[in-house]
Amino acid sequence: SLGQSSIKLEPSAKDITISKHIYGHFAEHLGRCIYDGFYVGEKNDSIPHANGVRTDVIEALKNLNIPNLRWPGGCFADTYHWKDGIGPKAQRPSMVNNWWGGVTEDNSFGTHDFLNMCELLGAEPYLAGNVGSGEVQELADWVQYVNFAGKSPMSDLRRKNGRQEPWKVKFWGVGNESWGCGGNMTVDYYTDIYRKYATFMLDWTNGAGLYRIASGANSADYNWTESLLKNIPGSLMKGMGLHHYAVINWDKKGSATEFSESEYFKTMKSAWFMNELVEKNIAIMDKYDPKGNIDLIVDEWGGWYDVEPGTNPGFLYQQNTMRDAMIAGMTLNIFNNNARRVKMANLAQAINVLQAVILTSGKSMILTPTYHVMEMYKVHQDAKLIPITLQSADFEFNGEKLPAVSASASQDTKGRTHISLVNIDPKKTNRIRVDLGGLKASNVSGRILRADKLQDYNSFKMPKKILPVAYNKAKVQNGLLDIEVPAFSVIVLELN
Ligand code: AHR
């Protein structure tokens, strides 16, 4: 059967750019994200690499126009002492990664390795500072080490370690999940700590500016949001974080690949909750920061399931199906539509962890359905948002309802319009009528991501099972566009 939905573009509305940073990624020292993911070591002679970083991974991420990468955590960040990760590798002390599997961390991938890798990727680094177990001076030193061009103890040390010019890192997190793994702080305590740390994180960039990001709320903790905005001066905070994962139940997350329709519905419900979270956080921000100086940074999001059978439970390694493509397409539409405030987001995580875009196994690398959604959506990066109104058919399950369709639209600098459409209904095609709102277009082309089964995924045996293909069935006539979006599929259209 068919669902009926309608969309109207509002192209004349005021100028809002969809920041490319909404399409950001996250790389933690967790499981096989850094080690055996990005980094295979300088001495590896079986996998092609540049300074130990896999070249296939670099190419794949460059193809996403990866705008930024958050590092080194996550929970790990509040245990990380950056000075252990600089200088000759053989002399670096080790530590135990107590959050993630209790493995020994040899610090062979440190500040230089990460920041040089970001240069190779063409991505802006987003460093998460240690506020939980670190010291103010330690974080202040890190900023000076990576950002100062002049002569100072830290910049001299950087030069001694082989890097002349500073990297000029703009994005800095001041702690991570400070309400939880980052120190189990109350919001009042964190606020004071934040103010102190942020004060000593000086801007050593000579005007490029430091962009400090507060550790935001755990999902719907609006009191946390409100307290931060009330009590931290805007001069010390440019971004405010928010973390939300699409999860069925923290105690019973379920398999990543074998799930029922009921589990699918629950995952979609949790993913769609992002819309409410973002809107409510923005409403609070509008109250305390009516001029819009502070940005909302969703620096962790994605689907979270049980680990793949037989893998280390502390490594959070999971497969990635069409359900994940649905989460990605829907969530990115939410961010695009709220681009007025949402200026950055980081999918958790880039490789081999949670809702990864890339999975590796030895020499092999595969791209997940989530990767393909990110690739299809890259047309929205730094494009002008075209606001929409949307009337969606319902995706109904056991008497509960979710909107089946989500969408967003933008116009790029070449004047091309892109519309991304997601139909999460697992059974019904959705027929959508799009009123172009006066926008002149005579040609429409597109790509679709779909599969035979919701549970389908790309495996090392069948790495190309799910790939975007051309979609030519949309029609434009008299300012209207008609399209059928199949069950559980993502379509991105281009109009000109
Ligand atoms: O992404 C995995 C973990 O989830 C991060 O380390 C933490 O910040 C969050 O709880």
Boltz pocket constraint, residues with backbone or C-beta under 6 A from the ligand:
constraints:
  - pocket:
      binder: B
      contacts: [[A, 28], [A, 73], [A, 74], [A, 75], [A, 76], [A, 176], [A, 177], [A, 300], [A, 348], [A, 349], [A, 354]]
      max_distance: 6.0
